[in-house]
Amino acid sequence: MAVAHRIVVILYCMLKKDEPYQEYGEQIVEERLQEARKQRAVRELEKQGYTISLGESISA
């Protein structure tokens, strides 16, 4: 059922934008998933009363 829903969403977007389907690739999909996870974590912490400020991480 989830696959069918995803296909319908893709078709809807293609028709709405009048653009052909474009495969984004695994890297972009992973980046979007990581960003979504980050946003969910921030929302969850904010629900618990924390103030969150995201910034760039510094690696040694």
LUMSE-303144 format. One record per residue: z, x, y of N, C-alpha, C, O in turn; residue in one letter. Coordinates in steps of 0.05 Angstrom, whole numbers, padded with zeros to 5 digits. Layout:
N
{n.up->Z n.east->X n.north->Y ca.up->Z ca.east->X ca.north->Y c.up->Z c.east->X c.north->Y o.up->Z o.east->X o.north->Y resn->A}
...
END
This chain:
60
{n.up->00000 n.east->00016 n.north->-00024 ca.up->00000 ca.east->00000 ca.north->00000 c.up->00000 c.east->00017 c.north->00025 o.up->-00013 o.east->00011 o.north->00045 resn->M}
{n.up->00015 n.east->00039 n.north->00025 ca.up->00016 ca.east->00057 ca.north->00048 c.up->-00011 c.east->00070 c.north->00054 o.up->-00018 o.east->00073 o.north->00077 resn->A}
{n.up->-00025 n.east->00077 n.north->00033 ca.up->-00052 ca.east->00089 ca.north->00036 c.up->-00071 c.east->00069 c.north->00049 o.up->-00086 o.east->00076 o.north->00067 resn->V}
{n.up->-00070 n.east->00045 n.north->00039 ca.up->-00087 ca.east->00024 ca.north->00051 c.up->-00081 c.east->00019 c.north->00080 o.up->-00099 o.east->00016 o.north->00097 resn->A}
{n.up->-00055 n.east->00019 n.north->00087 ca.up->-00047 ca.east->00016 ca.north->00115 c.up->-00058 c.east->00039 c.north->00132 o.up->-00068 o.east->00035 o.north->00154 resn->H}
{n.up->-00056 n.east->00063 n.north->00122 ca.up->-00066 ca.east->00087 ca.north->00137 c.up->-00096 c.east->00085 c.north->00141 o.up->-00106 o.east->00092 o.north->00163 resn->R}
{n.up->-00110 n.east->00076 n.north->00121 ca.up->-00139 ca.east->00073 ca.north->00124 c.up->-00146 c.east->00053 c.north->00145 o.up->-00164 o.east->00057 o.north->00161 resn->I}
{n.up->-00132 n.east->00030 n.north->00145 ca.up->-00137 ca.east->00009 ca.north->00165 c.up->-00131 c.east->00020 c.north->00193 o.up->-00146 o.east->00014 o.north->00212 resn->V}
{n.up->-00110 n.east->00035 n.north->00196 ca.up->-00103 ca.east->00046 ca.north->00222 c.up->-00125 c.east->00066 c.north->00231 o.up->-00133 o.east->00065 o.north->00255 resn->V}
{n.up->-00135 n.east->00082 n.north->00213 ca.up->-00156 ca.east->00101 ca.north->00220 c.up->-00181 c.east->00086 c.north->00229 o.up->-00194 o.east->00092 o.north->00249 resn->I}
{n.up->-00189 n.east->00065 n.north->00213 ca.up->-00212 ca.east->00049 ca.north->00220 c.up->-00209 c.east->00036 c.north->00247 o.up->-00227 o.east->00035 o.north->00263 resn->L}
{n.up->-00185 n.east->00025 n.north->00252 ca.up->-00180 ca.east->00012 ca.north->00278 c.up->-00183 c.east->00031 c.north->00301 o.up->-00196 o.east->00025 o.north->00321 resn->Y}
{n.up->-00172 n.east->00055 n.north->00298 ca.up->-00175 ca.east->00075 ca.north->00320 c.up->-00204 c.east->00084 c.north->00324 o.up->-00212 o.east->00088 o.north->00346 resn->C}
{n.up->-00218 n.east->00087 n.north->00302 ca.up->-00247 ca.east->00094 ca.north->00304 c.up->-00262 c.east->00073 c.north->00319 o.up->-00278 o.east->00079 o.north->00337 resn->M}
{n.up->-00258 n.east->00048 n.north->00312 ca.up->-00272 ca.east->00026 ca.north->00326 c.up->-00264 c.east->00023 c.north->00355 o.up->-00280 o.east->00018 o.north->00372 resn->L}
{n.up->-00238 n.east->00025 n.north->00360 ca.up->-00228 ca.east->00022 ca.north->00387 c.up->-00238 c.east->00044 c.north->00406 o.up->-00246 o.east->00038 o.north->00428 resn->K}
{n.up->-00239 n.east->00069 n.north->00396 ca.up->-00248 ca.east->00091 ca.north->00412 c.up->-00278 c.east->00095 c.north->00411 o.up->-00290 o.east->00111 o.north->00426 resn->K}
{n.up->-00291 n.east->00081 n.north->00392 ca.up->-00320 ca.east->00084 ca.north->00387 c.up->-00327 c.east->00114 c.north->00381 o.up->-00346 o.east->00125 o.north->00393 resn->D}
{n.up->-00311 n.east->00126 n.north->00364 ca.up->-00315 ca.east->00154 ca.north->00356 c.up->-00316 c.east->00156 c.north->00326 o.up->-00304 o.east->00140 o.north->00312 resn->E}
{n.up->-00330 n.east->00177 n.north->00316 ca.up->-00330 ca.east->00181 ca.north->00287 c.up->-00303 c.east->00192 c.north->00277 o.up->-00288 o.east->00203 o.north->00293 resn->P}
{n.up->-00298 n.east->00190 n.north->00251 ca.up->-00274 ca.east->00201 ca.north->00240 c.up->-00274 c.east->00231 c.north->00242 o.up->-00295 o.east->00244 o.north->00237 resn->Y}
{n.up->-00251 n.east->00242 n.north->00248 ca.up->-00249 ca.east->00271 ca.north->00251 c.up->-00225 c.east->00281 c.north->00236 o.up->-00202 o.east->00273 o.north->00242 resn->Q}
{n.up->-00229 n.east->00297 n.north->00216 ca.up->-00207 ca.east->00309 ca.north->00200 c.up->-00194 c.east->00330 c.north->00217 o.up->-00208 o.east->00349 o.north->00226 resn->E}
{n.up->-00168 n.east->00329 n.north->00220 ca.up->-00154 ca.east->00348 ca.north->00237 c.up->-00145 c.east->00373 c.north->00222 o.up->-00142 o.east->00394 o.north->00235 resn->Y}
{n.up->-00142 n.east->00372 n.north->00196 ca.up->-00134 ca.east->00395 ca.north->00182 c.up->-00104 c.east->00396 c.north->00177 o.up->-00088 o.east->00382 o.north->00191 resn->G}
{n.up->-00096 n.east->00412 n.north->00158 ca.up->-00068 ca.east->00412 ca.north->00149 c.up->-00049 c.east->00423 c.north->00170 o.up->-00027 o.east->00414 o.north->00173 resn->E}
{n.up->-00058 n.east->00443 n.north->00185 ca.up->-00040 ca.east->00456 ca.north->00205 c.up->-00032 c.east->00436 c.north->00227 o.up->-00009 o.east->00434 o.north->00234 resn->Q}
{n.up->-00051 n.east->00421 n.north->00237 ca.up->-00045 ca.east->00402 ca.north->00259 c.up->-00027 c.east->00380 c.north->00248 o.up->-00009 o.east->00371 o.north->00262 resn->I}
{n.up->-00032 n.east->00371 n.north->00224 ca.up->-00016 ca.east->00350 ca.north->00212 c.up->00013 c.east->00360 c.north->00208 o.up->00032 o.east->00345 o.north->00214 resn->V}
{n.up->00016 n.east->00384 n.north->00199 ca.up->00043 ca.east->00396 ca.north->00196 c.up->00057 c.east->00398 c.north->00223 o.up->00081 o.east->00393 o.north->00224 resn->E}
{n.up->00043 n.east->00407 n.north->00244 ca.up->00055 ca.east->00409 ca.north->00270 c.up->00064 c.east->00382 c.north->00280 o.up->00086 o.east->00380 o.north->00292 resn->E}
{n.up->00048 n.east->00361 n.north->00276 ca.up->00056 ca.east->00334 ca.north->00284 c.up->00080 c.east->00324 c.north->00269 o.up->00098 o.east->00312 o.north->00280 resn->R}
{n.up->00081 n.east->00330 n.north->00243 ca.up->00104 ca.east->00322 ca.north->00227 c.up->00129 c.east->00336 c.north->00236 o.up->00151 o.east->00324 o.north->00238 resn->L}
{n.up->00127 n.east->00362 n.north->00242 ca.up->00150 ca.east->00378 ca.north->00251 c.up->00160 c.east->00367 c.north->00278 o.up->00184 o.east->00364 o.north->00282 resn->Q}
{n.up->00142 n.east->00360 n.north->00296 ca.up->00149 ca.east->00349 ca.north->00322 c.up->00163 c.east->00321 c.north->00318 o.up->00183 o.east->00316 o.north->00332 resn->E}
{n.up->00153 n.east->00305 n.north->00300 ca.up->00165 ca.east->00279 ca.north->00295 c.up->00193 c.east->00283 c.north->00284 o.up->00212 o.east->00268 o.north->00291 resn->A}
{n.up->00197 n.east->00302 n.north->00265 ca.up->00224 ca.east->00307 ca.north->00254 c.up->00243 c.east->00316 c.north->00277 o.up->00266 o.east->00307 o.north->00277 resn->R}
{n.up->00233 n.east->00333 n.north->00294 ca.up->00250 ca.east->00342 ca.north->00316 c.up->00258 c.east->00319 c.north->00334 o.up->00282 o.east->00317 o.north->00342 resn->K}
{n.up->00240 n.east->00301 n.north->00341 ca.up->00246 ca.east->00279 ca.north->00358 c.up->00266 c.east->00260 c.north->00344 o.up->00284 o.east->00249 o.north->00357 resn->Q}
{n.up->00263 n.east->00255 n.north->00318 ca.up->00282 ca.east->00238 ca.north->00304 c.up->00310 c.east->00250 c.north->00304 o.up->00330 o.east->00236 o.north->00307 resn->R}
{n.up->00311 n.east->00277 n.north->00301 ca.up->00337 ca.east->00290 ca.north->00301 c.up->00350 c.east->00288 c.north->00328 o.up->00375 o.east->00283 o.north->00330 resn->A}
{n.up->00335 n.east->00291 n.north->00349 ca.up->00345 ca.east->00289 ca.north->00376 c.up->00356 c.east->00260 c.north->00381 o.up->00378 o.east->00257 o.north->00392 resn->V}
{n.up->00340 n.east->00240 n.north->00373 ca.up->00349 ca.east->00212 ca.north->00377 c.up->00374 c.east->00207 c.north->00362 o.up->00392 o.east->00193 o.north->00372 resn->R}
{n.up->00376 n.east->00217 n.north->00337 ca.up->00400 ca.east->00212 ca.north->00321 c.up->00425 c.east->00225 c.north->00334 o.up->00446 o.east->00213 o.north->00335 resn->E}
{n.up->00422 n.east->00249 n.north->00344 ca.up->00444 ca.east->00262 ca.north->00358 c.up->00452 c.east->00248 c.north->00384 o.up->00476 o.east->00245 o.north->00390 resn->L}
{n.up->00432 n.east->00238 n.north->00398 ca.up->00438 ca.east->00223 ca.north->00423 c.up->00452 c.east->00197 c.north->00417 o.up->00470 o.east->00189 o.north->00432 resn->E}
{n.up->00445 n.east->00184 n.north->00394 ca.up->00460 ca.east->00160 ca.north->00386 c.up->00489 c.east->00166 c.north->00381 o.up->00506 o.east->00148 o.north->00385 resn->K}
{n.up->00495 n.east->00190 n.north->00373 ca.up->00522 ca.east->00198 ca.north->00367 c.up->00537 c.east->00208 c.north->00391 o.up->00560 o.east->00216 o.north->00389 resn->Q}
{n.up->00524 n.east->00208 n.north->00414 ca.up->00537 ca.east->00215 ca.north->00439 c.up->00532 c.east->00243 c.north->00450 o.up->00543 o.east->00250 o.north->00470 resn->G}
{n.up->00515 n.east->00258 n.north->00436 ca.up->00509 ca.east->00285 ca.north->00445 c.up->00487 c.east->00285 c.north->00466 o.up->00470 o.east->00267 o.north->00466 resn->Y}
{n.up->00487 n.east->00304 n.north->00484 ca.up->00465 ca.east->00309 ca.north->00503 c.up->00449 c.east->00332 c.north->00493 o.up->00460 o.east->00354 o.north->00488 resn->T}
{n.up->00424 n.east->00328 n.north->00490 ca.up->00406 ca.east->00348 ca.north->00477 c.up->00386 c.east->00358 c.north->00498 o.up->00375 o.east->00343 o.north->00513 resn->I}
{n.up->00383 n.east->00384 n.north->00498 ca.up->00363 ca.east->00397 ca.north->00515 c.up->00347 c.east->00416 c.north->00497 o.up->00358 o.east->00436 o.north->00487 resn->S}
{n.up->00321 n.east->00411 n.north->00494 ca.up->00305 ca.east->00428 ca.north->00477 c.up->00292 c.east->00450 c.north->00493 o.up->00283 o.east->00445 o.north->00516 resn->L}
{n.up->00291 n.east->00473 n.north->00482 ca.up->00277 ca.east->00496 ca.north->00495 c.up->00265 c.east->00514 c.north->00474 o.up->00267 o.east->00508 o.north->00450 resn->G}
{n.up->00252 n.east->00534 n.north->00484 ca.up->00239 ca.east->00553 ca.north->00465 c.up->00260 c.east->00569 c.north->00451 o.up->00280 o.east->00577 o.north->00464 resn->E}
{n.up->00256 n.east->00575 n.north->00426 ca.up->00274 ca.east->00592 ca.north->00411 c.up->00267 c.east->00621 c.north->00416 o.up->00243 o.east->00628 o.north->00420 resn->S}
{n.up->00287 n.east->00638 n.north->00416 ca.up->00282 ca.east->00667 ca.north->00420 c.up->00286 c.east->00681 c.north->00394 o.up->00308 o.east->00679 o.north->00382 resn->I}
{n.up->00265 n.east->00694 n.north->00384 ca.up->00267 ca.east->00708 ca.north->00358 c.up->00270 c.east->00738 c.north->00364 o.up->00257 o.east->00748 o.north->00383 resn->S}
{n.up->00286 n.east->00751 n.north->00348 ca.up->00289 ca.east->00780 ca.north->00351 c.up->00267 c.east->00796 c.north->00338 o.up->00267 o.east->00820 o.north->00339 resn->A}
END
